[in-house]
Amino acid sequence: MADLNFEDVVKAIASDTNTPTETVSRMYAETWAQYSDGARVLDYLTVLVAKRVRENLRGVSQDRH
């Protein structure tokens, strides 16, 4: 499995959720900071952070309907 970098993850989430990349980038950075604070193992952090951002964005879009 190829390592995903920040930009690739942000672009994928933005595309999947029809959200501006700037918004996704900010949310991803904030979530990364929360999850990585004090974390000793960072191996799966990209996956966990991406999942949380997607969930948050889906929750926002559902709240609008």
VMD Tcl script that builds the backbone (N, CA, C; Angstrom):
set m [mol new atoms 195]
animate dup $m
set s [atomselect $m all]
$s set {name element resname resid chain x y z} {
  {N N MET 1 A 0.849 -1.188 0.000}
  {CA C MET 1 A 0.000 0.000 0.000}
  {C C MET 1 A 0.889 1.244 0.000}
  {N N ALA 2 A 0.598 2.148 -0.870}
  {CA C ALA 2 A 1.403 3.363 -0.970}
  {C C ALA 2 A 1.057 4.315 0.169}
  {N N ASP 3 A 2.060 5.022 0.634}
  {CA C ASP 3 A 1.810 6.023 1.674}
  {C C ASP 3 A 1.058 7.193 1.068}
  {N N LEU 4 A 0.035 7.608 1.742}
  {CA C LEU 4 A -0.726 8.758 1.293}
  {C C LEU 4 A -0.204 9.995 1.988}
  {N N ASN 5 A -0.010 11.034 1.213}
  {CA C ASN 5 A 0.441 12.275 1.843}
  {C C ASN 5 A -0.770 13.168 2.112}
  {N N PHE 6 A -0.521 14.201 2.855}
  {CA C PHE 6 A -1.560 15.130 3.293}
  {C C PHE 6 A -2.404 15.633 2.119}
  {N N GLU 7 A -1.750 16.093 1.063}
  {CA C GLU 7 A -2.484 16.670 -0.064}
  {C C GLU 7 A -3.373 15.644 -0.752}
  {N N ASP 8 A -2.862 14.428 -0.912}
  {CA C ASP 8 A -3.652 13.376 -1.560}
  {C C ASP 8 A -4.899 13.044 -0.748}
  {N N VAL 9 A -4.725 12.932 0.557}
  {CA C VAL 9 A -5.853 12.607 1.429}
  {C C VAL 9 A -6.878 13.732 1.397}
  {N N VAL 10 A -6.419 14.967 1.508}
  {CA C VAL 10 A -7.330 16.119 1.502}
  {C C VAL 10 A -8.098 16.184 0.183}
  {N N LYS 11 A -7.415 16.005 -0.938}
  {CA C LYS 11 A -8.084 16.046 -2.244}
  {C C LYS 11 A -9.131 14.950 -2.361}
  {N N ALA 12 A -8.802 13.742 -1.881}
  {CA C ALA 12 A -9.746 12.622 -1.964}
  {C C ALA 12 A -10.986 12.885 -1.119}
  {N N ILE 13 A -10.787 13.369 0.093}
  {CA C ILE 13 A -11.923 13.662 0.965}
  {C C ILE 13 A -12.763 14.787 0.363}
  {N N ALA 14 A -12.130 15.817 -0.134}
  {CA C ALA 14 A -12.851 16.934 -0.738}
  {C C ALA 14 A -13.694 16.461 -1.913}
  {N N SER 15 A -13.119 15.626 -2.740}
  {CA C SER 15 A -13.834 15.102 -3.898}
  {C C SER 15 A -14.997 14.214 -3.476}
  {N N ASP 16 A -14.752 13.311 -2.531}
  {CA C ASP 16 A -15.784 12.375 -2.081}
  {C C ASP 16 A -16.943 13.064 -1.385}
  {N N THR 17 A -16.669 14.155 -0.703}
  {CA C THR 17 A -17.704 14.821 0.091}
  {C C THR 17 A -18.198 16.120 -0.534}
  {N N ASN 18 A -17.666 16.462 -1.708}
  {CA C ASN 18 A -18.052 17.693 -2.395}
  {C C ASN 18 A -17.886 18.910 -1.475}
  {N N THR 19 A -16.696 18.970 -0.847}
  {CA C THR 19 A -16.365 20.030 0.098}
  {C C THR 19 A -15.114 20.742 -0.408}
  {N N PRO 20 A -15.024 22.056 -0.268}
  {CA C PRO 20 A -13.824 22.771 -0.708}
  {C C PRO 20 A -12.560 22.226 -0.028}
  {N N THR 21 A -11.488 22.144 -0.794}
  {CA C THR 21 A -10.236 21.607 -0.243}
  {C C THR 21 A -9.732 22.422 0.936}
  {N N GLU 22 A -9.988 23.726 0.936}
  {CA C GLU 22 A -9.543 24.562 2.049}
  {C C GLU 22 A -10.220 24.136 3.349}
  {N N THR 23 A -11.496 23.834 3.271}
  {CA C THR 23 A -12.249 23.400 4.445}
  {C C THR 23 A -11.735 22.059 4.937}
  {N N VAL 24 A -11.557 21.121 4.011}
  {CA C VAL 24 A -11.063 19.796 4.372}
  {C C VAL 24 A -9.658 19.899 4.954}
  {N N SER 25 A -8.825 20.708 4.349}
  {CA C SER 25 A -7.449 20.869 4.822}
  {C C SER 25 A -7.428 21.376 6.263}
  {N N ARG 26 A -8.255 22.352 6.559}
  {CA C ARG 26 A -8.313 22.906 7.914}
  {C C ARG 26 A -8.814 21.862 8.905}
  {N N MET 27 A -9.877 21.164 8.530}
  {CA C MET 27 A -10.433 20.134 9.411}
  {C C MET 27 A -9.429 19.009 9.636}
  {N N TYR 28 A -8.734 18.621 8.586}
  {CA C TYR 28 A -7.751 17.541 8.688}
  {C C TYR 28 A -6.617 17.951 9.624}
  {N N ALA 29 A -6.121 19.159 9.459}
  {CA C ALA 29 A -5.024 19.641 10.304}
  {C C ALA 29 A -5.452 19.702 11.771}
  {N N GLU 30 A -6.659 20.194 12.027}
  {CA C GLU 30 A -7.164 20.277 13.392}
  {C C GLU 30 A -7.341 18.892 14.003}
  {N N THR 31 A -7.893 17.972 13.230}
  {CA C THR 31 A -8.110 16.612 13.716}
  {C C THR 31 A -6.779 15.911 13.936}
  {N N TRP 32 A -5.827 16.110 13.020}
  {CA C TRP 32 A -4.492 15.525 13.174}
  {C C TRP 32 A -3.862 16.000 14.487}
  {N N ALA 33 A -3.975 17.277 14.756}
  {CA C ALA 33 A -3.387 17.831 15.979}
  {C C ALA 33 A -4.007 17.184 17.218}
  {N N GLN 34 A -5.315 17.005 17.202}
  {CA C GLN 34 A -6.001 16.380 18.334}
  {C C GLN 34 A -5.564 14.928 18.508}
  {N N TYR 35 A -5.524 14.190 17.412}
  {CA C TYR 35 A -5.226 12.759 17.488}
  {C C TYR 35 A -3.754 12.481 17.777}
  {N N SER 36 A -2.872 13.332 17.276}
  {CA C SER 36 A -1.439 13.063 17.429}
  {C C SER 36 A -0.883 13.552 18.759}
  {N N ASP 37 A -1.632 14.407 19.457}
  {CA C ASP 37 A -1.176 14.937 20.731}
  {C C ASP 37 A -0.998 13.801 21.730}
  {N N GLY 38 A 0.257 13.512 22.059}
  {CA C GLY 38 A 0.576 12.457 23.005}
  {C C GLY 38 A 0.578 11.055 22.427}
  {N N ALA 39 A 0.281 10.915 21.151}
  {CA C ALA 39 A 0.263 9.586 20.534}
  {C C ALA 39 A 1.676 9.035 20.424}
  {N N ARG 40 A 1.802 7.756 20.755}
  {CA C ARG 40 A 3.119 7.134 20.649}
  {C C ARG 40 A 3.268 6.343 19.352}
  {N N VAL 41 A 2.169 5.903 18.813}
  {CA C VAL 41 A 2.196 5.157 17.557}
  {C C VAL 41 A 1.411 5.961 16.525}
  {N N LEU 42 A 2.078 6.328 15.452}
  {CA C LEU 42 A 1.449 7.167 14.429}
  {C C LEU 42 A 1.169 6.411 13.133}
  {N N ASP 43 A 1.415 5.101 13.128}
  {CA C ASP 43 A 1.310 4.315 11.904}
  {C C ASP 43 A -0.036 4.436 11.197}
  {N N TYR 44 A -1.117 4.431 11.938}
  {CA C TYR 44 A -2.442 4.436 11.333}
  {C C TYR 44 A -3.164 5.765 11.508}
  {N N LEU 45 A -2.439 6.767 11.935}
  {CA C LEU 45 A -3.064 8.049 12.224}
  {C C LEU 45 A -3.697 8.671 10.982}
  {N N THR 46 A -3.056 8.559 9.840}
  {CA C THR 46 A -3.613 9.115 8.603}
  {C C THR 46 A -4.992 8.527 8.326}
  {N N VAL 47 A -5.126 7.224 8.485}
  {CA C VAL 47 A -6.396 6.547 8.226}
  {C C VAL 47 A -7.452 6.983 9.238}
  {N N LEU 48 A -7.083 7.045 10.503}
  {CA C LEU 48 A -8.030 7.435 11.542}
  {C C LEU 48 A -8.484 8.884 11.389}
  {N N VAL 49 A -7.544 9.761 11.085}
  {CA C VAL 49 A -7.886 11.178 10.917}
  {C C VAL 49 A -8.784 11.352 9.696}
  {N N ALA 50 A -8.446 10.703 8.592}
  {CA C ALA 50 A -9.262 10.804 7.380}
  {C C ALA 50 A -10.675 10.300 7.643}
  {N N LYS 51 A -10.800 9.203 8.371}
  {CA C LYS 51 A -12.120 8.659 8.689}
  {C C LYS 51 A -12.926 9.653 9.516}
  {N N ARG 52 A -12.309 10.255 10.509}
  {CA C ARG 52 A -13.013 11.212 11.372}
  {C C ARG 52 A -13.464 12.438 10.570}
  {N N VAL 53 A -12.589 12.955 9.706}
  {CA C VAL 53 A -12.954 14.133 8.905}
  {C C VAL 53 A -14.124 13.790 7.979}
  {N N ARG 54 A -14.076 12.631 7.339}
  {CA C ARG 54 A -15.185 12.218 6.469}
  {C C ARG 54 A -16.488 12.132 7.257}
  {N N GLU 55 A -16.421 11.505 8.434}
  {CA C GLU 55 A -17.615 11.376 9.263}
  {C C GLU 55 A -18.163 12.744 9.660}
  {N N ASN 56 A -17.271 13.633 10.038}
  {CA C ASN 56 A -17.695 14.985 10.420}
  {C C ASN 56 A -18.346 15.709 9.248}
  {N N LEU 57 A -17.769 15.586 8.076}
  {CA C LEU 57 A -18.325 16.255 6.897}
  {C C LEU 57 A -19.664 15.646 6.500}
  {N N ARG 58 A -19.794 14.349 6.608}
  {CA C ARG 58 A -21.082 13.712 6.286}
  {C C ARG 58 A -22.143 14.159 7.278}
  {N N GLY 59 A -21.767 14.311 8.529}
  {CA C GLY 59 A -22.702 14.787 9.541}
  {C C GLY 59 A -23.171 16.196 9.249}
  {N N VAL 60 A -22.253 17.032 8.782}
  {CA C VAL 60 A -22.599 18.412 8.424}
  {C C VAL 60 A -23.549 18.424 7.247}
  {N N SER 61 A -23.272 17.626 6.218}
  {CA C SER 61 A -24.139 17.632 5.034}
  {C C SER 61 A -25.510 17.059 5.352}
  {N N GLN 62 A -25.602 16.078 6.253}
  {CA C GLN 62 A -26.889 15.526 6.633}
  {C C GLN 62 A -27.695 16.520 7.449}
  {N N ASP 63 A -27.010 17.326 8.254}
  {CA C ASP 63 A -27.699 18.328 9.057}
  {C C ASP 63 A -28.347 19.401 8.190}
  {N N ARG 64 A -27.826 19.622 7.008}
  {CA C ARG 64 A -28.362 20.653 6.109}
  {C C ARG 64 A -29.667 20.220 5.483}
  {N N HIS 65 A -29.934 18.921 5.401}
  {CA C HIS 65 A -31.125 18.406 4.714}
  {C C HIS 65 A -32.262 18.230 5.668}
}
mol reanalyze $m
mol bondsrecalc $m
mol representation Tube
mol addrep $m
